[in-house]
Amino acid sequence: MINKYNPDDNQNTFTNETDTISDIGSVGTQNYENYYGESASSEPYSPDYNSYAFTSENNPKPKKKRKHFLLKSAIFVLCLAVVGVGSIQGYKIYMDNKDKTEVSEFDPEKKRSNDDDDSLEAENLNASKNGSAAEDIPSLIQLAAREDAKPIPEIVDEIMPSVVGVASTFEFTQESYGFFGWGPEPQTREGSSAGTGFVISEDGYIVTNAHCVYDTSEYQAGEAVEVSVLFSDESEVEANIIAYDLETDIAVLKVNKTGLKPAVIGDSNDLKVGELVIAVGNPLGFDLFGSVTSGIVSALNREISVNERSMSLIQTDAAINSGNSGGPLLNSCGQVIGINSSKMSSSYGMPSVEGLGFAIPISDAKVIIDDLINYKYVTGRPQIGITTNDITETYSRYLNLPMGVYVLSVMPDSAAEKAGILQGDVIIDVDGKAITTAAELNEIISEHKAGDEITLTVSRYGKDIKIKLALQEKKS
C-alpha cells in the first residue's frame, strides 16, 4: 500500500489509496512535462527511491529559454540601419541648404537685408543713370572703334554702291607641242582674272591694284586687252585703263558713266595699332561679290618687298583673299584708309597664311593716284634706266662673278647710258653701301629724287669701277 501525494497539504503526505506501479510511472511522466515543458521519454520517470513522486517547495525553479532572440536581433539591426540612413539624408539636406545659402550670399541678384536698403537704393539710382554693370562692359568692336564710329551695317550700306568688281582679259603666247616635239608656231591664248576696285569720283574714275590689269606672272601677259567693271546693282560696263604703277601696285580705270557714288577718303596717318578696320571685296571671284570682313590694325609701316620694291604697308588681320585685291580698307567711320593689296602668302610663296593681310596707305596712294590721272605716271620718281637680275651665291660660284645686281639691258637715252654703264656690269655698291639685290638698289634710289647724283661701284671684267650718275625722272 502506497500513500499518494496530496497537493492540498503543505507537507509531504501520503494517502492510503492503492495504486499500481504503472500509475506511479504515469504520474512521474506528467510531473516531468509540467516542470520542463518537454515531452516525456518513452520510459517512465523512475527515481532511485522506489519511484516515489516527490516534490518540495525548496527546489529551485528552472530558467526559461529566451524565445525570439534572433527576431529581436534582426529588429535591432534594422533600427540601426534606419537611423544611419536617416542621419546621412539629414546631413545631405543640411549641406545642400548650406551651399544654397553661400551662393545666395554672393548672388548679385539676391535681395539685401533691411540694413542695406539705403545702399541698394543708391546703387539702383546709379544703375538707372549709367546702365547696368553688364551693359557698361564694352565689346571688342567698341574698344577698337573710334569715338565717332558708325555701326558696321551702316558703313556697309554706304560703301557698297562704291565697290566694284574688276574683270580683266589677257592674251599671251605659248609654245605648242606636237607628237614629235615642238609645234609649227606659238599659240595665242587668253586668260582672265577678277579683282576689286572702288569709285573715287562721280564721273567714273575707279582705283584698283595694278596687278589686276597688268600680268607679271610666269605667262608675262602684260597689260590686259579688255577690262570690265561690275557694279553692286549687277550692271556691267567696259572700262579703260588710264595708268598704272607697278612699283606701288596701283592702277586707275575710267568708265563712261556719271552719277556714281564715290567712296569717302580718310587719312591713314591717323591710324593706330589695334584700331578696328573693315575690308570689302570679291574673294575668289564675283560669286562672293561684296564680302565684308573685319579686324584690327596689326601693324603700321610694315616694310614688305613687292615687285623688287620695298613698300610701307598697313598690316591687318581682316581676311583678305585672292580677289579682294584693289578693294577698300575702311576705318570705323566708313572712310577709306587703305587699298587692299597682296597677302603675305602671295608675296612670299607660302601656300596658306591666315590673319596676315596688307593694304596700301591711302595717304601715300592719293599722291600716286593724282599723278596717274594727271600725268599717266608718278612724277618725281628717280630711275637709272636699266633692267637687272640678281646674282645669288650659287650663280656667283657658277659664273665666277661677284654677288650683286647684273645689268641685263640699258635703255636708250637713259641716265645709265649717259653715265657709261654697260650690259654685263655687276653693280655691287651704291654710295658706299654694298648691295646684292635689285630690291636693295631700288630702296636706295627711292631715297633720292630726280636730278640727284649717286655713285655706283660696278664690277667689269674683274675690275671695280666707280661711276657717277645723275638720276632721271621715271615717266613710264
Residue pairs with C-beta under 8 A, 6 or more apart in sequence:
1 16
1 18
2 14
2 18
2 19
2 24
2 52
3 13
3 14
3 15
3 16
4 14
4 15
4 17
4 19
5 12
5 13
5 14
5 15
5 53
5 54
5 55
6 13
6 14
6 15
12 54
12 55
12 56
21 51
24 51
24 52
24 53
25 44
25 45
25 46
25 51
26 44
27 53
28 44
28 45
28 46
28 47
28 51
28 53
29 40
29 44
29 45
30 40
31 45
31 53
31 55
32 38
32 40
32 45
33 39
33 40
35 62
36 62
44 51
45 51
47 54
104 110
112 119
112 120
127 133
130 136
141 152
141 276
141 294
142 149
144 274
144 275
144 276
144 296
144 332
145 275
145 276
145 332
146 275
146 276
146 331
146 332
146 333
148 333
149 276
149 332
149 333
150 332
150 333
150 334
152 278
152 292
152 294
154 334
155 278
155 330
155 332
155 333
155 334
156 278
156 280
156 292
158 264
158 334
159 198
159 263
159 280
159 328
159 330
159 334
160 232
160 280
160 290
161 199
161 231
161 232
161 233
161 260
161 261
162 198
162 199
162 260
162 261
162 262
162 263
162 328
163 196
163 197
163 198
163 232
163 263
163 280
163 281
163 290
163 327
163 328
164 196
164 197
164 198
164 199
164 206
164 229
164 230
164 231
164 232
165 194
165 195
165 196
165 197
165 229
165 230
165 282
165 286
165 289
166 194
166 195
166 196
166 197
166 206
166 208
166 212
166 213
166 227
166 228
166 229
166 230
166 239
166 253
166 326
167 192
167 193
167 194
167 227
167 228
167 229
167 230
167 286
168 192
168 193
168 194
168 195
168 212
168 213
168 224
168 226
168 227
169 190
169 191
169 192
169 224
169 225
169 226
169 227
170 190
170 191
170 192
170 193
170 215
170 219
170 221
170 222
170 224
170 225
171 188
171 189
171 190
171 191
171 221
171 225
172 188
172 189
172 190
172 191
172 215
172 219
172 220
172 221
172 222
173 186
173 187
173 188
173 189
174 186
174 187
174 188
174 189
174 219
175 182
175 183
175 186
175 187
176 182
176 183
176 184
176 185
176 186
176 187
177 183
178 184
191 215
191 219
191 221
193 212
193 215
194 282
194 285
194 286
194 323
195 208
195 209
195 211
195 212
195 282
195 323
195 324
195 325
195 326
195 327
196 208
196 212
196 280
196 281
196 282
196 323
196 324
196 325
196 326
196 327
196 340
197 206
197 207
197 208
197 212
197 229
197 253
197 326
197 327
198 206
198 207
198 208
198 263
198 326
198 327
198 328
198 336
199 205
199 206
199 260
199 261
199 262
199 263
200 206
200 207
200 262
200 263
200 265
200 369
201 260
201 262
202 258
202 259
202 260
202 261
202 262
203 258
203 260
204 254
204 255
204 256
204 257
204 258
204 260
205 242
205 252
205 253
205 254
205 373
206 229
206 239
206 252
206 253
206 254
206 255
207 250
207 251
207 252
207 253
207 326
207 339
207 365
207 369
208 251
208 253
208 325
208 326
209 249
209 250
209 251
209 325
209 326
209 339
209 340
209 341
210 244
210 245
210 246
210 248
210 249
210 250
210 251
211 246
211 249
211 325
211 342
212 251
212 325
212 326
213 223
213 224
213 227
213 241
213 244
213 251
213 253
214 222
214 223
214 224
214 244
214 246
214 251
215 221
215 222
215 223
215 224
216 246
216 307
223 241
224 241
226 238
227 238
227 239
227 240
227 241
227 253
228 236
228 237
228 238
228 239
229 236
229 237
229 238
229 239
229 253
229 255
230 236
230 286
230 289
231 237
232 289
232 290
237 255
237 256
237 257
238 255
238 256
239 253
239 254
239 255
240 253
240 254
240 255
241 251
241 252
241 253
242 251
242 252
242 253
242 254
242 372
242 373
242 376
243 251
243 252
243 372
243 373
243 376
243 377
244 250
244 251
244 252
244 372
245 251
245 368
245 372
245 377
245 378
246 307
247 307
247 309
247 378
247 381
247 442
248 309
248 311
248 360
248 364
248 365
248 368
248 378
249 306
249 307
249 311
249 341
249 342
249 360
250 339
250 360
250 365
250 368
250 369
250 372
251 326
251 372
252 369
252 372
252 373
263 328
263 336
264 334
264 335
264 336
265 335
265 336
265 362
265 366
266 330
266 331
266 333
266 335
266 336
266 337
266 362
267 335
267 337
267 362
267 363
268 314
268 337
268 338
268 361
268 362
268 363
268 364
269 361
269 363
270 337
271 297
271 300
271 314
271 331
271 337
271 361
272 297
272 300
273 296
273 297
273 298
273 299
273 300
274 296
274 297
275 296
275 297
275 331
275 332
276 294
276 295
276 296
276 331
276 332
277 294
277 295
277 296
277 297
277 314
277 316
277 318
277 329
277 330
277 331
277 332
277 337
277 338
278 292
278 293
278 294
278 318
278 329
278 330
278 331
278 332
279 292
279 293
279 294
279 295
279 316
279 318
279 319
279 320
279 324
279 327
279 328
279 329
279 330
279 340
279 357
279 359
280 290
280 291
280 292
280 327
280 328
280 330
281 290
281 291
281 320
281 321
281 323
281 324
281 325
281 326
281 327
281 340
282 288
282 289
282 290
282 291
282 323
282 324
282 327
283 291
283 319
283 320
283 321
283 322
283 323
283 324
284 321
284 322
284 323
285 323
288 323
291 324
293 318
293 319
293 320
294 318
295 316
295 317
295 318
295 319
295 355
295 357
296 316
296 317
296 318
297 314
297 315
297 316
298 315
298 316
298 317
298 355
298 356
299 314
299 315
300 314
300 315
301 312
301 313
302 312
302 313
302 314
302 315
302 358
303 310
303 311
303 312
303 313
304 310
304 311
304 313
304 342
304 344
304 347
304 358
305 311
305 347
305 439
306 341
306 342
306 347
308 437
308 438
308 439
308 442
309 439
309 442
309 443
309 446
310 439
310 442
310 443
310 446
311 360
312 361
312 364
313 341
313 358
313 359
313 360
313 361
314 329
314 337
314 338
314 358
314 359
314 360
314 361
315 356
315 357
315 358
316 329
316 357
316 358
316 359
317 355
317 356
317 357
318 329
318 357
319 354
319 357
320 340
320 343
320 357
320 358
320 359
321 343
322 343
322 346
324 340
324 357
325 340
325 341
325 342
326 339
326 340
326 341
327 339
327 340
328 336
328 338
328 339
328 340
329 336
329 337
329 338
329 339
329 340
329 359
330 336
330 337
331 337
336 362
337 359
337 361
337 362
338 359
338 360
338 361
338 362
339 359
339 360
339 362
339 365
340 357
340 358
340 359
341 358
341 359
341 360
342 358
343 353
343 356
343 357
343 358
344 350
344 353
344 356
344 358
345 351
345 352
345 353
345 356
347 358
367 378
368 378
371 377
371 378
371 379
372 378
377 474
377 475
377 476
378 474
379 473
380 449
380 450
380 473
381 446
381 450
381 473
381 474
382 445
382 446
382 448
382 449
382 450
382 451
382 452
382 471
382 472
382 473
382 474
383 414
383 415
383 445
383 471
383 472
383 473
383 474
384 414
384 415
384 416
384 421
384 445
384 469
384 471
384 472
385 410
385 411
385 414
385 415
385 416
385 417
385 472
386 407
386 408
386 409
386 410
386 411
386 414
386 416
386 421
387 407
387 408
387 409
387 411
388 405
388 406
388 407
388 408
388 427
388 438
388 441
389 405
389 406
389 408
389 438
390 405
390 406
390 436
390 437
390 438
391 399
391 401
391 402
391 403
391 404
391 405
391 406
391 426
391 436
392 403
393 403
395 401
396 402
396 403
401 426
401 459
402 426
402 428
402 459
403 428
403 436
404 426
404 427
404 428
404 435
404 436
404 459
405 426
405 427
405 428
405 435
405 436
405 437
405 438
405 441
406 424
406 425
406 426
407 416
407 421
407 422
407 423
407 424
407 425
407 426
407 427
407 458
408 423
409 423
410 416
410 417
410 421
410 422
410 423
411 417
414 472
415 469
415 470
415 471
415 472
416 469
418 469
418 470
419 456
419 467
419 468
419 469
419 470
420 467
421 456
421 458
421 467
421 469
422 460
424 460
425 458
425 459
425 460
426 458
426 459
426 460
427 435
427 441
427 456
427 457
427 458
428 434
428 435
428 436
428 457
428 458
428 459
428 464
429 435
429 456
429 457
430 441
430 444
430 445
430 454
430 455
430 456
430 457
431 444
431 454
431 455
432 455
433 440
433 444
435 441
435 444
444 454
445 454
445 471
448 454
448 471
449 471
450 471
450 472
450 473
450 474
451 470
451 471
451 473
452 470
452 471
453 468
453 469
453 470
453 471
454 468
454 469
454 471
455 466
455 467
455 468
455 469
456 466
456 467
456 468
456 469
457 464
457 465
457 466
457 467
458 464
458 465
458 467
459 465
